[in-house]
């Protein structure tokens, strides 16, 4: 299945605005992040497990266990702070 991955803020600066990723049916957000990490380079740097990265699935906050469907939109972004 194909999912659309969007990046925001500092992740967008490092990886670009979006990309399409192909995954096995029934994959989760965590599996998607693992696939992106396996690419190495900038993906491994900005999506590293020790980095705080938030995720939304189809514009709703989601955790790593959220199951993806064909055509889903997954957004990764850093935590937002206010002041």
Backbone torsions as a table, in degrees:
resi	resn	phi	psi	omega
1	UNK	NA	155.0	179.0
2	UNK	-110.7	137.9	174.7
3	UNK	-126.7	150.4	178.0
4	UNK	-94.5	126.2	179.5
5	UNK	-110.7	127.2	179.0
6	UNK	-117.6	145.1	179.8
7	UNK	-121.0	144.9	-178.8
8	UNK	-130.3	157.5	176.7
9	UNK	57.3	-130.9	-175.4
10	UNK	-64.0	-29.1	177.7
11	UNK	-67.1	-37.9	178.2
12	UNK	-64.5	-40.1	178.8
13	UNK	-62.4	-35.3	-177.7
14	UNK	-83.4	-36.6	-169.9
15	UNK	-116.3	-8.1	-175.3
16	UNK	94.4	175.2	-173.0
17	UNK	-74.3	-34.7	-175.9
18	UNK	-167.5	165.6	174.7
19	UNK	-159.2	161.6	175.4
20	UNK	-105.7	135.1	-178.5
21	UNK	-125.5	137.2	176.7
22	UNK	-99.6	131.7	-177.3
23	UNK	-136.1	160.2	172.8
24	UNK	-66.7	149.0	177.2
25	UNK	-55.8	142.2	178.4
26	UNK	82.9	6.6	179.3
27	UNK	-66.4	157.4	179.1
28	UNK	-107.3	172.0	175.0
29	UNK	-59.7	-40.3	178.8
30	UNK	-62.5	-39.7	177.9
31	UNK	-65.1	-39.0	176.5
32	UNK	-61.6	-46.0	179.8
33	UNK	-61.6	-39.0	177.8
34	UNK	-62.3	-41.4	178.5
35	UNK	-62.6	-42.9	179.4
36	UNK	-67.1	-40.2	177.3
37	UNK	-61.4	-38.2	-177.6
38	UNK	-65.0	-17.0	177.3
39	UNK	-68.4	-20.9	-179.1
40	UNK	74.8	-163.8	176.6
41	UNK	56.5	-138.2	-177.4
42	UNK	-63.0	-36.1	178.0
43	UNK	-58.7	-47.1	-178.9
44	UNK	-65.6	-32.7	-179.0
45	UNK	-70.9	-51.7	-173.1
46	UNK	-83.8	-19.8	179.3
47	UNK	-106.7	12.5	-178.6
48	UNK	-52.7	145.4	-177.5
49	UNK	-55.9	-32.0	-178.7
50	UNK	-78.5	-9.4	179.1
51	UNK	-87.2	137.6	176.8
52	UNK	-76.1	111.5	179.2
53	UNK	-132.3	128.6	176.9
54	UNK	-93.5	162.1	-177.7
55	UNK	-141.7	143.8	172.2
56	UNK	-127.8	139.3	177.1
57	UNK	-113.5	117.1	-177.2
58	UNK	51.5	44.7	175.1
59	UNK	68.4	22.5	175.3
60	UNK	-126.8	130.6	179.4
61	UNK	-51.1	139.2	-176.5
62	UNK	-143.9	158.8	174.6
63	UNK	-108.6	-178.8	-175.7
64	UNK	-61.6	-23.0	-178.2
65	UNK	-83.5	-5.2	-179.2
66	UNK	-64.7	131.5	-177.6
67	UNK	-86.7	134.2	-178.7
68	UNK	-91.5	151.6	175.1
69	UNK	-124.9	161.4	177.4
70	UNK	-49.9	131.0	176.6
71	UNK	80.3	4.9	-179.5
72	UNK	-63.1	153.7	174.0
73	UNK	-110.7	121.6	179.0
74	UNK	-115.5	126.9	179.6
75	UNK	-114.4	132.9	175.0
76	UNK	-113.7	136.6	179.7
77	UNK	-155.8	154.5	177.9
78	UNK	-73.8	160.4	175.9
79	UNK	-60.5	147.4	-179.6
80	UNK	-101.4	135.2	176.4
81	UNK	-114.6	151.9	179.5
82	UNK	-123.8	171.9	-179.3
83	UNK	-156.6	NA	NA
